[in-house]
Amino acid sequence: MRVFLAAVMIASLAGPAFAQDTHVPRYGEQKAKTPEEIAAEKEAEKAYQKSLGNIPDKGPTDPWGNVRSDGAPKPVAKAAPVKRAKTDTKTDTKTDSAAK
């Protein structure tokens, strides 16, 4: 009796699962189109291409143009190297301070 009830329960649960078994299109799978659908797609493609021809060509845009200055940035000038006077290496600072 238990086996029979278990089989009935499994069958009652499997029923709705089989009801939901509809064909799900897989990747790349296409359904057959009618000649009217094909003609409608061709007309839509023609209209799309025609509408693209009506769009005027714009020149290049610079969204940051108002942030930048008008002129190109000037390069930073390097300071000329400072020439130092040569010091006399013969004198010793210890003896010079003692002599004074």
DRENMARZA-619789 format. One record per atom (N, C-alpha, C): residue number from 1; residue in one letter; y, z, x. Coordinates in pm, 1 decimal. Example, Ala and Ser with C-alpha at 12.3 -4.5 7.8 and 13.67 -1.06 7.14 Angstrom:
// DRENMARZA-619789
<site><num>1</num><residu>a</residu><y>-569.0</y><z>780.0</z><x>1319.0</x></site>
<site><num>1</num><residu>a</residu><y>-450.0</y><z>780.0</z><x>1230.0</x></site>
<site><num>1</num><residu>a</residu><y>-330.0</y><z>780.0</z><x>1320.0</x></site>
<site><num>2</num><residu>s</residu><y>-225.0</y><z>708.0</z><x>1285.0</x></site>
<site><num>2</num><residu>s</residu><y>-106.0</y><z>714.0</z><x>1367.0</x></site>
<site><num>2</num><residu>s</residu><y>3.0</y><z>787.0</z><x>1290.0</x></site>
This chain:
// DRENMARZA-619789
<site><num>1</num><residu>m</residu><y>-118.0</y><z>0.0</z><x>81.2</x></site>
<site><num>1</num><residu>m</residu><y>0.0</y><z>0.0</z><x>0.0</x></site>
<site><num>1</num><residu>m</residu><y>126.7</y><z>0.0</z><x>87.2</x></site>
<site><num>2</num><residu>r</residu><y>122.4</y><z>76.5</z><x>193.8</x></site>
<site><num>2</num><residu>r</residu><y>238.5</y><z>82.6</z><x>282.2</x></site>
<site><num>2</num><residu>r</residu><y>264.4</y><z>-52.9</z><x>347.8</x></site>
<site><num>3</num><residu>v</residu><y>160.0</y><z>-121.0</z><x>383.4</x></site>
<site><num>3</num><residu>v</residu><y>174.4</y><z>-251.9</z><x>445.8</x></site>
<site><num>3</num><residu>v</residu><y>238.6</y><z>-348.7</z><x>347.1</x></site>
<site><num>4</num><residu>f</residu><y>196.5</y><z>-340.6</z><x>222.0</x></site>
<site><num>4</num><residu>f</residu><y>252.5</y><z>-427.7</z><x>120.0</x></site>
<site><num>4</num><residu>f</residu><y>401.1</y><z>-398.4</z><x>99.2</x></site>
<site><num>5</num><residu>l</residu><y>441.3</y><z>-271.1</z><x>93.2</x></site>
<site><num>5</num><residu>l</residu><y>583.2</y><z>-234.9</z><x>76.2</x></site>
<site><num>5</num><residu>l</residu><y>665.3</y><z>-277.6</z><x>197.9</x></site>
<site><num>6</num><residu>a</residu><y>608.6</y><z>-264.3</z><x>315.8</x></site>
<site><num>6</num><residu>a</residu><y>679.7</y><z>-306.6</z><x>436.6</x></site>
<site><num>6</num><residu>a</residu><y>702.5</y><z>-458.1</z><x>435.1</x></site>
<site><num>7</num><residu>a</residu><y>605.0</y><z>-534.4</z><x>392.0</x></site>
<site><num>7</num><residu>a</residu><y>618.7</y><z>-679.6</z><x>384.3</x></site>
<site><num>7</num><residu>a</residu><y>722.9</y><z>-719.0</z><x>280.7</x></site>
<site><num>8</num><residu>v</residu><y>727.5</y><z>-649.0</z><x>167.6</x></site>
<site><num>8</num><residu>v</residu><y>826.9</y><z>-677.4</z><x>63.9</x></site>
<site><num>8</num><residu>v</residu><y>967.0</y><z>-646.4</z><x>115.3</x></site>
<site><num>9</num><residu>m</residu><y>983.2</y><z>-536.1</z><x>186.6</x></site>
<site><num>9</num><residu>m</residu><y>1115.2</y><z>-499.7</z><x>240.9</x></site>
<site><num>9</num><residu>m</residu><y>1162.0</y><z>-601.7</z><x>344.5</x></site>
<site><num>10</num><residu>i</residu><y>1072.5</y><z>-644.5</z><x>430.3</x></site>
<site><num>10</num><residu>i</residu><y>1109.1</y><z>-743.5</z><x>531.8</x></site>
<site><num>10</num><residu>i</residu><y>1145.5</y><z>-875.9</z><x>465.4</x></site>
<site><num>11</num><residu>a</residu><y>1069.8</y><z>-915.8</z><x>364.7</x></site>
<site><num>11</num><residu>a</residu><y>1098.9</y><z>-1040.1</z><x>293.5</x></site>
<site><num>11</num><residu>a</residu><y>1231.5</y><z>-1031.9</z><x>219.0</x></site>
<site><num>12</num><residu>s</residu><y>1262.5</y><z>-914.2</z><x>162.4</x></site>
<site><num>12</num><residu>s</residu><y>1388.6</y><z>-900.2</z><x>89.2</x></site>
<site><num>12</num><residu>s</residu><y>1508.0</y><z>-901.2</z><x>185.4</x></site>
<site><num>13</num><residu>l</residu><y>1489.3</y><z>-854.3</z><x>306.0</x></site>
<site><num>13</num><residu>l</residu><y>1597.3</y><z>-858.3</z><x>405.0</x></site>
<site><num>13</num><residu>l</residu><y>1611.2</y><z>-997.6</z><x>467.8</x></site>
<site><num>14</num><residu>a</residu><y>1502.8</y><z>-1070.9</z><x>476.1</x></site>
<site><num>14</num><residu>a</residu><y>1506.5</y><z>-1203.2</z><x>537.1</x></site>
<site><num>14</num><residu>a</residu><y>1565.0</y><z>-1307.1</z><x>442.3</x></site>
<site><num>15</num><residu>g</residu><y>1561.4</y><z>-1282.9</z><x>313.5</x></site>
<site><num>15</num><residu>g</residu><y>1613.2</y><z>-1378.7</z><x>214.6</x></site>
<site><num>15</num><residu>g</residu><y>1760.0</y><z>-1411.9</z><x>237.1</x></site>
<site><num>16</num><residu>p</residu><y>1849.6</y><z>-1313.2</z><x>244.8</x></site>
<site><num>16</num><residu>p</residu><y>1990.7</y><z>-1345.1</z><x>268.6</x></site>
<site><num>16</num><residu>p</residu><y>2014.8</y><z>-1412.4</z><x>404.7</x></site>
<site><num>17</num><residu>a</residu><y>1932.7</y><z>-1381.3</z><x>502.3</x></site>
<site><num>17</num><residu>a</residu><y>1949.2</y><z>-1444.9</z><x>632.6</x></site>
<site><num>17</num><residu>a</residu><y>1919.6</y><z>-1593.9</z><x>624.7</x></site>
<site><num>18</num><residu>f</residu><y>1819.0</y><z>-1633.3</z><x>549.2</x></site>
<site><num>18</num><residu>f</residu><y>1788.6</y><z>-1775.0</z><x>532.8</x></site>
<site><num>18</num><residu>f</residu><y>1894.5</y><z>-1844.5</z><x>447.7</x></site>
<site><num>19</num><residu>a</residu><y>1958.5</y><z>-1770.5</z><x>358.2</x></site>
<site><num>19</num><residu>a</residu><y>2063.3</y><z>-1829.6</z><x>275.2</x></site>
<site><num>19</num><residu>a</residu><y>2186.3</y><z>-1864.7</z><x>358.9</x></site>
<site><num>20</num><residu>q</residu><y>2208.1</y><z>-1792.9</z><x>465.4</x></site>
<site><num>20</num><residu>q</residu><y>2322.9</y><z>-1818.3</z><x>550.0</x></site>
<site><num>20</num><residu>q</residu><y>2296.1</y><z>-1925.3</z><x>655.2</x></site>
<site><num>21</num><residu>d</residu><y>2178.6</y><z>-1978.7</z><x>656.7</x></site>
<site><num>21</num><residu>d</residu><y>2140.9</y><z>-2075.7</z><x>758.3</x></site>
<site><num>21</num><residu>d</residu><y>2198.4</y><z>-2213.2</z><x>723.8</x></site>
<site><num>22</num><residu>t</residu><y>2325.4</y><z>-2232.4</z><x>751.0</x></site>
<site><num>22</num><residu>t</residu><y>2386.8</y><z>-2364.0</z><x>734.8</x></site>
<site><num>22</num><residu>t</residu><y>2400.4</y><z>-2426.6</z><x>872.8</x></site>
<site><num>23</num><residu>h</residu><y>2415.4</y><z>-2555.4</z><x>873.2</x></site>
<site><num>23</num><residu>h</residu><y>2425.0</y><z>-2625.0</z><x>1001.5</x></site>
<site><num>23</num><residu>h</residu><y>2560.5</y><z>-2597.3</z><x>1065.4</x></site>
<site><num>24</num><residu>v</residu><y>2558.8</y><z>-2541.3</z><x>1182.8</x></site>
<site><num>24</num><residu>v</residu><y>2679.8</y><z>-2515.8</z><x>1258.0</x></site>
<site><num>24</num><residu>v</residu><y>2691.1</y><z>-2625.7</z><x>1362.9</x></site>
<site><num>25</num><residu>p</residu><y>2800.9</y><z>-2701.4</z><x>1364.1</x></site>
<site><num>25</num><residu>p</residu><y>2811.4</y><z>-2809.0</z><x>1462.6</x></site>
<site><num>25</num><residu>p</residu><y>2816.0</y><z>-2752.1</z><x>1604.3</x></site>
<site><num>26</num><residu>r</residu><y>2741.0</y><z>-2814.0</z><x>1690.1</x></site>
<site><num>26</num><residu>r</residu><y>2738.0</y><z>-2771.0</z><x>1829.9</x></site>
<site><num>26</num><residu>r</residu><y>2844.3</y><z>-2846.2</z><x>1907.1</x></site>
<site><num>27</num><residu>y</residu><y>2866.8</y><z>-2805.7</z><x>2031.1</x></site>
<site><num>27</num><residu>y</residu><y>2968.2</y><z>-2866.7</z><x>2114.6</x></site>
<site><num>27</num><residu>y</residu><y>2936.7</y><z>-3015.0</z><x>2135.0</x></site>
<site><num>28</num><residu>g</residu><y>3032.1</y><z>-3100.2</z><x>2106.2</x></site>
<site><num>28</num><residu>g</residu><y>3014.7</y><z>-3242.3</z><x>2125.9</x></site>
<site><num>28</num><residu>g</residu><y>2950.4</y><z>-3312.9</z><x>2008.7</x></site>
<site><num>29</num><residu>e</residu><y>2902.2</y><z>-3239.7</z><x>1910.4</x></site>
<site><num>29</num><residu>e</residu><y>2836.9</y><z>-3301.4</z><x>1795.8</x></site>
<site><num>29</num><residu>e</residu><y>2942.4</y><z>-3337.6</z><x>1692.3</x></site>
<site><num>30</num><residu>q</residu><y>2939.2</y><z>-3460.7</z><x>1646.4</x></site>
<site><num>30</num><residu>q</residu><y>3036.0</y><z>-3505.8</z><x>1546.4</x></site>
<site><num>30</num><residu>q</residu><y>2962.2</y><z>-3558.4</z><x>1425.2</x></site>
<site><num>31</num><residu>k</residu><y>3020.7</y><z>-3534.8</z><x>1309.7</x></site>
<site><num>31</num><residu>k</residu><y>2958.7</y><z>-3588.3</z><x>1189.2</x></site>
<site><num>31</num><residu>k</residu><y>3004.1</y><z>-3733.4</z><x>1172.7</x></site>
<site><num>32</num><residu>a</residu><y>2928.4</y><z>-3809.5</z><x>1098.5</x></site>
<site><num>32</num><residu>a</residu><y>2959.3</y><z>-3950.1</z><x>1076.5</x></site>
<site><num>32</num><residu>a</residu><y>3085.5</y><z>-3961.5</z><x>990.6</x></site>
<site><num>33</num><residu>k</residu><y>3176.1</y><z>-4051.0</z><x>1029.6</x></site>
<site><num>33</num><residu>k</residu><y>3300.4</y><z>-4069.1</z><x>955.7</x></site>
<site><num>33</num><residu>k</residu><y>3289.6</y><z>-4193.0</z><x>868.0</x></site>
<site><num>34</num><residu>t</residu><y>3356.4</y><z>-4183.9</z><x>756.0</x></site>
<site><num>34</num><residu>t</residu><y>3358.5</y><z>-4298.1</z><x>665.0</x></site>
<site><num>34</num><residu>t</residu><y>3460.2</y><z>-4399.8</z><x>715.9</x></site>
<site><num>35</num><residu>p</residu><y>3450.9</y><z>-4523.9</z><x>674.0</x></site>
<site><num>35</num><residu>p</residu><y>3550.1</y><z>-4623.9</z><x>717.5</x></site>
<site><num>35</num><residu>p</residu><y>3693.2</y><z>-4587.8</z><x>676.3</x></site>
<site><num>36</num><residu>e</residu><y>3708.0</y><z>-4517.9</z><x>563.5</x></site>
<site><num>36</num><residu>e</residu><y>3842.2</y><z>-4475.2</z><x>521.9</x></site>
<site><num>36</num><residu>e</residu><y>3899.7</y><z>-4372.1</z><x>619.1</x></site>
<site><num>37</num><residu>e</residu><y>3815.5</y><z>-4279.3</z><x>665.7</x></site>
<site><num>37</num><residu>e</residu><y>3861.5</y><z>-4178.5</z><x>762.4</x></site>
<site><num>37</num><residu>e</residu><y>3899.2</y><z>-4243.7</z><x>894.8</x></site>
<site><num>38</num><residu>i</residu><y>3820.7</y><z>-4342.5</z><x>937.7</x></site>
<site><num>38</num><residu>i</residu><y>3850.6</y><z>-4412.1</z><x>1062.9</x></site>
<site><num>38</num><residu>i</residu><y>3982.7</y><z>-4486.7</z><x>1051.8</x></site>
<site><num>39</num><residu>a</residu><y>4005.7</y><z>-4554.5</z><x>939.4</x></site>
<site><num>39</num><residu>a</residu><y>4131.1</y><z>-4627.1</z><x>918.7</x></site>
<site><num>39</num><residu>a</residu><y>4249.5</y><z>-4530.7</z><x>914.0</x></site>
<site><num>40</num><residu>a</residu><y>4230.3</y><z>-4414.9</z><x>849.3</x></site>
<site><num>40</num><residu>a</residu><y>4337.8</y><z>-4315.7</z><x>841.0</x></site>
<site><num>40</num><residu>a</residu><y>4371.6</y><z>-4262.1</z><x>979.6</x></site>
<site><num>41</num><residu>e</residu><y>4271.0</y><z>-4241.0</z><x>1064.1</x></site>
<site><num>41</num><residu>e</residu><y>4296.9</y><z>-4193.1</z><x>1200.4</x></site>
<site><num>41</num><residu>e</residu><y>4372.1</y><z>-4297.1</z><x>1282.5</x></site>
<site><num>42</num><residu>k</residu><y>4336.1</y><z>-4425.6</z><x>1265.5</x></site>
<site><num>42</num><residu>k</residu><y>4406.5</y><z>-4531.3</z><x>1339.0</x></site>
<site><num>42</num><residu>k</residu><y>4552.4</y><z>-4538.9</z><x>1295.8</x></site>
<site><num>43</num><residu>e</residu><y>4577.5</y><z>-4527.4</z><x>1166.0</x></site>
<site><num>43</num><residu>e</residu><y>4715.3</y><z>-4529.8</z><x>1116.2</x></site>
<site><num>43</num><residu>e</residu><y>4794.3</y><z>-4409.1</z><x>1167.4</x></site>
<site><num>44</num><residu>a</residu><y>4730.8</y><z>-4293.8</z><x>1170.1</x></site>
<site><num>44</num><residu>a</residu><y>4797.7</y><z>-4173.8</z><x>1219.9</x></site>
<site><num>44</num><residu>a</residu><y>4830.0</y><z>-4187.9</z><x>1369.0</x></site>
<site><num>45</num><residu>e</residu><y>4739.8</y><z>-4246.9</z><x>1445.4</x></site>
<site><num>45</num><residu>e</residu><y>4763.5</y><z>-4267.4</z><x>1588.5</x></site>
<site><num>45</num><residu>e</residu><y>4878.3</y><z>-4366.0</z><x>1611.5</x></site>
<site><num>46</num><residu>k</residu><y>4884.0</y><z>-4472.8</z><x>1529.7</x></site>
<site><num>46</num><residu>k</residu><y>4994.1</y><z>-4569.0</z><x>1540.5</x></site>
<site><num>46</num><residu>k</residu><y>5127.3</y><z>-4501.1</z><x>1509.5</x></site>
<site><num>47</num><residu>a</residu><y>5130.5</y><z>-4421.3</z><x>1404.5</x></site>
<site><num>47</num><residu>a</residu><y>5253.6</y><z>-4351.5</z><x>1366.4</x></site>
<site><num>47</num><residu>a</residu><y>5295.8</y><z>-4254.2</z><x>1475.2</x></site>
<site><num>48</num><residu>y</residu><y>5199.7</y><z>-4188.4</z><x>1536.2</x></site>
<site><num>48</num><residu>y</residu><y>5231.2</y><z>-4093.4</z><x>1644.2</x></site>
<site><num>48</num><residu>y</residu><y>5290.8</y><z>-4166.8</z><x>1764.5</x></site>
<site><num>49</num><residu>q</residu><y>5228.8</y><z>-4277.5</z><x>1803.8</x></site>
<site><num>49</num><residu>q</residu><y>5280.1</y><z>-4353.2</z><x>1918.3</x></site>
<site><num>49</num><residu>q</residu><y>5419.0</y><z>-4409.6</z><x>1888.8</x></site>
<site><num>50</num><residu>k</residu><y>5442.4</y><z>-4452.9</z><x>1764.4</x></site>
<site><num>50</num><residu>k</residu><y>5573.7</y><z>-4504.1</z><x>1727.0</x></site>
<site><num>50</num><residu>k</residu><y>5678.4</y><z>-4393.4</z><x>1731.6</x></site>
<site><num>51</num><residu>s</residu><y>5641.0</y><z>-4273.9</z><x>1686.6</x></site>
<site><num>51</num><residu>s</residu><y>5736.7</y><z>-4163.0</z><x>1689.1</x></site>
<site><num>51</num><residu>s</residu><y>5769.1</y><z>-4121.3</z><x>1832.3</x></site>
<site><num>52</num><residu>l</residu><y>5672.4</y><z>-4137.0</z><x>1923.7</x></site>
<site><num>52</num><residu>l</residu><y>5701.4</y><z>-4106.1</z><x>2063.8</x></site>
<site><num>52</num><residu>l</residu><y>5801.7</y><z>-4204.4</z><x>2122.2</x></site>
<site><num>53</num><residu>g</residu><y>5800.7</y><z>-4328.4</z><x>2075.3</x></site>
<site><num>53</num><residu>g</residu><y>5896.3</y><z>-4427.6</z><x>2123.8</x></site>
<site><num>53</num><residu>g</residu><y>6037.0</y><z>-4401.1</z><x>2074.8</x></site>
<site><num>54</num><residu>n</residu><y>6053.7</y><z>-4324.4</z><x>1967.7</x></site>
<site><num>54</num><residu>n</residu><y>6186.3</y><z>-4295.2</z><x>1913.7</x></site>
<site><num>54</num><residu>n</residu><y>6256.3</y><z>-4180.4</z><x>1985.3</x></site>
<site><num>55</num><residu>i</residu><y>6186.8</y><z>-4109.7</z><x>2069.5</x></site>
<site><num>55</num><residu>i</residu><y>6246.4</y><z>-3996.1</z><x>2140.3</x></site>
<site><num>55</num><residu>i</residu><y>6326.6</y><z>-4049.1</z><x>2258.5</x></site>
<site><num>56</num><residu>p</residu><y>6456.2</y><z>-4014.8</z><x>2267.3</x></site>
<site><num>56</num><residu>p</residu><y>6535.5</y><z>-4064.2</z><x>2380.7</x></site>
<site><num>56</num><residu>p</residu><y>6494.4</y><z>-3994.3</z><x>2510.1</x></site>
<site><num>57</num><residu>d</residu><y>6506.4</y><z>-4068.6</z><x>2618.8</x></site>
<site><num>57</num><residu>d</residu><y>6474.6</y><z>-4011.1</z><x>2749.1</x></site>
<site><num>57</num><residu>d</residu><y>6591.5</y><z>-3926.2</z><x>2795.4</x></site>
<site><num>58</num><residu>k</residu><y>6560.6</y><z>-3806.6</z><x>2838.3</x></site>
<site><num>58</num><residu>k</residu><y>6663.5</y><z>-3717.8</z><x>2891.6</x></site>
<site><num>58</num><residu>k</residu><y>6653.0</y><z>-3717.8</z><x>3042.2</x></site>
<site><num>59</num><residu>g</residu><y>6764.5</y><z>-3694.3</z><x>3105.7</x></site>
<site><num>59</num><residu>g</residu><y>6764.1</y><z>-3683.3</z><x>3250.2</x></site>
<site><num>59</num><residu>g</residu><y>6700.9</y><z>-3552.2</z><x>3291.8</x></site>
<site><num>60</num><residu>p</residu><y>6687.7</y><z>-3531.5</z><x>3419.3</x></site>
<site><num>60</num><residu>p</residu><y>6629.3</y><z>-3404.7</z><x>3464.2</x></site>
<site><num>60</num><residu>p</residu><y>6720.3</y><z>-3287.8</z><x>3425.6</x></site>
<site><num>61</num><residu>t</residu><y>6659.3</y><z>-3181.0</z><x>3385.2</x></site>
<site><num>61</num><residu>t</residu><y>6735.3</y><z>-3063.2</z><x>3345.3</x></site>
<site><num>61</num><residu>t</residu><y>6719.6</y><z>-2954.4</z><x>3450.8</x></site>
<site><num>62</num><residu>d</residu><y>6821.1</y><z>-2874.1</z><x>3461.9</x></site>
<site><num>62</num><residu>d</residu><y>6819.6</y><z>-2762.1</z><x>3555.6</x></site>
<site><num>62</num><residu>d</residu><y>6854.2</y><z>-2636.4</z><x>3477.6</x></site>
<site><num>63</num><residu>p</residu><y>6755.1</y><z>-2559.2</z><x>3433.0</x></site>
<site><num>63</num><residu>p</residu><y>6785.1</y><z>-2442.2</z><x>3351.0</x></site>
<site><num>63</num><residu>p</residu><y>6862.4</y><z>-2334.0</z><x>3425.4</x></site>
<site><num>64</num><residu>w</residu><y>6855.4</y><z>-2331.0</z><x>3557.5</x></site>
<site><num>64</num><residu>w</residu><y>6927.1</y><z>-2230.9</z><x>3635.1</x></site>
<site><num>64</num><residu>w</residu><y>7058.7</y><z>-2285.9</z><x>3690.0</x></site>
<site><num>65</num><residu>g</residu><y>7101.6</y><z>-2401.4</z><x>3645.4</x></site>
<site><num>65</num><residu>g</residu><y>7222.2</y><z>-2464.1</z><x>3698.8</x></site>
<site><num>65</num><residu>g</residu><y>7347.1</y><z>-2381.3</z><x>3678.6</x></site>
<site><num>66</num><residu>n</residu><y>7358.0</y><z>-2311.3</z><x>3566.7</x></site>
<site><num>66</num><residu>n</residu><y>7478.8</y><z>-2232.1</z><x>3543.5</x></site>
<site><num>66</num><residu>n</residu><y>7477.7</y><z>-2102.3</z><x>3624.1</x></site>
<site><num>67</num><residu>v</residu><y>7367.5</y><z>-2067.2</z><x>3682.3</x></site>
<site><num>67</num><residu>v</residu><y>7360.9</y><z>-1944.7</z><x>3761.9</x></site>
<site><num>67</num><residu>v</residu><y>7402.2</y><z>-1973.7</z><x>3905.6</x></site>
<site><num>68</num><residu>r</residu><y>7366.2</y><z>-2092.4</z><x>3952.8</x></site>
<site><num>68</num><residu>r</residu><y>7398.3</y><z>-2128.5</z><x>4090.7</x></site>
<site><num>68</num><residu>r</residu><y>7544.3</y><z>-2166.0</z><x>4104.2</x></site>
<site><num>69</num><residu>s</residu><y>7593.6</y><z>-2157.6</z><x>4227.1</x></site>
<site><num>69</num><residu>s</residu><y>7730.5</y><z>-2200.4</z><x>4254.0</x></site>
<site><num>69</num><residu>s</residu><y>7733.1</y><z>-2352.3</z><x>4263.4</x></site>
<site><num>70</num><residu>d</residu><y>7854.3</y><z>-2409.2</z><x>4262.0</x></site>
<site><num>70</num><residu>d</residu><y>7866.2</y><z>-2554.9</z><x>4262.7</x></site>
<site><num>70</num><residu>d</residu><y>7822.4</y><z>-2615.5</z><x>4395.1</x></site>
<site><num>71</num><residu>g</residu><y>7863.7</y><z>-2555.7</z><x>4503.8</x></site>
<site><num>71</num><residu>g</residu><y>7831.2</y><z>-2611.6</z><x>4634.6</x></site>
<site><num>71</num><residu>g</residu><y>7699.8</y><z>-2557.7</z><x>4688.0</x></site>
<site><num>72</num><residu>a</residu><y>7652.5</y><z>-2623.3</z><x>4787.8</x></site>
<site><num>72</num><residu>a</residu><y>7530.7</y><z>-2576.3</z><x>4852.9</x></site>
<site><num>72</num><residu>a</residu><y>7563.5</y><z>-2450.5</z><x>4933.1</x></site>
<site><num>73</num><residu>p</residu><y>7471.1</y><z>-2360.9</z><x>4947.8</x></site>
<site><num>73</num><residu>p</residu><y>7500.0</y><z>-2240.0</z><x>5026.0</x></site>
<site><num>73</num><residu>p</residu><y>7525.9</y><z>-2275.6</z><x>5171.1</x></site>
<site><num>74</num><residu>k</residu><y>7627.7</y><z>-2210.0</z><x>5225.6</x></site>
<site><num>74</num><residu>k</residu><y>7664.3</y><z>-2235.5</z><x>5365.0</x></site>
<site><num>74</num><residu>k</residu><y>7573.8</y><z>-2153.4</z><x>5455.1</x></site>
<site><num>75</num><residu>p</residu><y>7530.1</y><z>-2211.9</z><x>5564.9</x></site>
<site><num>75</num><residu>p</residu><y>7445.5</y><z>-2135.0</z><x>5655.7</x></site>
<site><num>75</num><residu>p</residu><y>7527.8</y><z>-2025.7</z><x>5724.3</x></site>
<site><num>76</num><residu>v</residu><y>7464.5</y><z>-1917.2</z><x>5748.7</x></site>
<site><num>76</num><residu>v</residu><y>7529.8</y><z>-1804.8</z><x>5813.6</x></site>
<site><num>76</num><residu>v</residu><y>7547.7</y><z>-1839.2</z><x>5961.1</x></site>
<site><num>77</num><residu>a</residu><y>7674.5</y><z>-1830.6</z><x>6008.9</x></site>
<site><num>77</num><residu>a</residu><y>7702.4</y><z>-1863.5</z><x>6148.4</x></site>
<site><num>77</num><residu>a</residu><y>7657.8</y><z>-1747.9</z><x>6237.1</x></site>
<site><num>78</num><residu>k</residu><y>7589.1</y><z>-1782.3</z><x>6343.4</x></site>
<site><num>78</num><residu>k</residu><y>7546.4</y><z>-1678.7</z><x>6437.0</x></site>
<site><num>78</num><residu>k</residu><y>7663.7</y><z>-1642.0</z><x>6526.5</x></site>
<site><num>79</num><residu>a</residu><y>7676.1</y><z>-1515.3</z><x>6554.0</x></site>
<site><num>79</num><residu>a</residu><y>7782.4</y><z>-1469.2</z><x>6642.8</x></site>
<site><num>79</num><residu>a</residu><y>7748.8</y><z>-1512.3</z><x>6785.3</x></site>
<site><num>80</num><residu>a</residu><y>7853.7</y><z>-1548.1</z><x>6856.6</x></site>
<site><num>80</num><residu>a</residu><y>7833.5</y><z>-1589.8</z><x>6995.2</x></site>
<site><num>80</num><residu>a</residu><y>7785.7</y><z>-1469.0</z><x>7074.9</x></site>
<site><num>81</num><residu>p</residu><y>7697.8</y><z>-1488.8</z><x>7169.0</x></site>
<site><num>81</num><residu>p</residu><y>7651.6</y><z>-1375.1</z><x>7248.2</x></site>
<site><num>81</num><residu>p</residu><y>7766.3</y><z>-1314.4</z><x>7328.0</x></site>
<site><num>82</num><residu>v</residu><y>7768.3</y><z>-1184.7</z><x>7328.9</x></site>
<site><num>82</num><residu>v</residu><y>7875.2</y><z>-1112.1</z><x>7398.5</x></site>
<site><num>82</num><residu>v</residu><y>7840.2</y><z>-1107.4</z><x>7546.4</x></site>
<site><num>83</num><residu>k</residu><y>7937.1</y><z>-1150.7</z><x>7628.2</x></site>
<site><num>83</num><residu>k</residu><y>7916.1</y><z>-1143.8</z><x>7772.8</x></site>
<site><num>83</num><residu>k</residu><y>7965.0</y><z>-1008.5</z><x>7820.5</x></site>
<site><num>84</num><residu>r</residu><y>7881.2</y><z>-942.7</z><x>7889.8</x></site>
<site><num>84</num><residu>r</residu><y>7918.0</y><z>-810.4</z><x>7939.8</x></site>
<site><num>84</num><residu>r</residu><y>7957.7</y><z>-821.4</z><x>8085.6</x></site>
<site><num>85</num><residu>a</residu><y>8049.1</y><z>-739.4</z><x>8119.2</x></site>
<site><num>85</num><residu>a</residu><y>8093.1</y><z>-738.4</z><x>8259.1</x></site>
<site><num>85</num><residu>a</residu><y>7983.7</y><z>-676.8</z><x>8344.2</x></site>
<site><num>86</num><residu>k</residu><y>7968.4</y><z>-734.1</z><x>8459.3</x></site>
<site><num>86</num><residu>k</residu><y>7866.3</y><z>-680.7</z><x>8548.6</x></site>
<site><num>86</num><residu>k</residu><y>7915.0</y><z>-548.0</z><x>8605.2</x></site>
<site><num>87</num><residu>t</residu><y>7827.2</y><z>-455.4</z><x>8609.6</x></site>
<site><num>87</num><residu>t</residu><y>7862.6</y><z>-324.3</z><x>8665.4</x></site>
<site><num>87</num><residu>t</residu><y>7819.8</y><z>-321.2</z><x>8810.9</x></site>
<site><num>88</num><residu>d</residu><y>7889.4</y><z>-241.6</z><x>8884.5</x></site>
<site><num>88</num><residu>d</residu><y>7857.2</y><z>-229.3</z><x>9026.3</x></site>
<site><num>88</num><residu>d</residu><y>7734.7</y><z>-140.8</z><x>9038.6</x></site>
<site><num>89</num><residu>t</residu><y>7627.5</y><z>-194.2</z><x>9086.2</x></site>
<site><num>89</num><residu>t</residu><y>7504.6</y><z>-118.8</z><x>9097.3</x></site>
<site><num>89</num><residu>t</residu><y>7497.2</y><z>-38.6</z><x>9225.4</x></site>
<site><num>90</num><residu>k</residu><y>7592.5</y><z>-57.6</z><x>9313.6</x></site>
<site><num>90</num><residu>k</residu><y>7588.8</y><z>13.6</z><x>9441.3</x></site>
<site><num>90</num><residu>k</residu><y>7636.3</y><z>157.1</z><x>9428.7</x></site>
<site><num>91</num><residu>t</residu><y>7720.4</y><z>185.4</z><x>9332.7</x></site>
<site><num>91</num><residu>t</residu><y>7774.5</y><z>321.8</z><x>9321.4</x></site>
<site><num>91</num><residu>t</residu><y>7677.1</y><z>407.4</z><x>9242.9</x></site>
<site><num>92</num><residu>d</residu><y>7665.5</y><z>527.0</z><x>9279.6</x></site>
<site><num>92</num><residu>d</residu><y>7579.6</y><z>622.4</z><x>9213.2</x></site>
<site><num>92</num><residu>d</residu><y>7669.1</y><z>710.8</z><x>9128.7</x></site>
<site><num>93</num><residu>t</residu><y>7635.5</y><z>730.6</z><x>9003.4</x></site>
<site><num>93</num><residu>t</residu><y>7720.5</y><z>807.7</z><x>8912.9</x></site>
<site><num>93</num><residu>t</residu><y>7722.1</y><z>954.3</z><x>8951.2</x></site>
<site><num>94</num><residu>k</residu><y>7618.2</y><z>1004.1</z><x>9009.8</x></site>
<site><num>94</num><residu>k</residu><y>7616.0</y><z>1145.8</z><x>9046.1</x></site>
<site><num>94</num><residu>k</residu><y>7712.5</y><z>1172.0</z><x>9161.7</x></site>
<site><num>95</num><residu>t</residu><y>7715.8</y><z>1086.1</z><x>9254.3</x></site>
<site><num>95</num><residu>t</residu><y>7803.9</y><z>1108.2</z><x>9368.7</x></site>
<site><num>95</num><residu>t</residu><y>7947.8</y><z>1079.8</z><x>9333.1</x></site>
<site><num>96</num><residu>d</residu><y>7971.2</y><z>986.5</z><x>9235.8</x></site>
<site><num>96</num><residu>d</residu><y>8107.3</y><z>955.8</z><x>9193.8</x></site>
<site><num>96</num><residu>d</residu><y>8165.9</y><z>1072.9</z><x>9116.9</x></site>
<site><num>97</num><residu>s</residu><y>8088.0</y><z>1140.3</z><x>9037.4</x></site>
<site><num>97</num><residu>s</residu><y>8141.7</y><z>1251.1</z><x>8958.5</x></site>
<site><num>97</num><residu>s</residu><y>8165.1</y><z>1372.4</z><x>9049.1</x></site>
<site><num>98</num><residu>a</residu><y>8090.0</y><z>1385.9</z><x>9153.2</x></site>
<site><num>98</num><residu>a</residu><y>8108.2</y><z>1497.1</z><x>9244.4</x></site>
<site><num>98</num><residu>a</residu><y>8228.8</y><z>1475.6</z><x>9333.0</x></site>
<site><num>99</num><residu>a</residu><y>8262.1</y><z>1350.7</z><x>9361.4</x></site>
<site><num>99</num><residu>a</residu><y>8375.1</y><z>1320.3</z><x>9447.1</x></site>
<site><num>99</num><residu>a</residu><y>8504.9</y><z>1342.5</z><x>9372.7</x></site>
<site><num>100</num><residu>k</residu><y>8506.6</y><z>1339.2</z><x>9245.4</x></site>
<site><num>100</num><residu>k</residu><y>8632.7</y><z>1356.2</z><x>9171.7</x></site>
<site><num>100</num><residu>k</residu><y>8674.1</y><z>1493.9</z><x>9155.6</x></site>
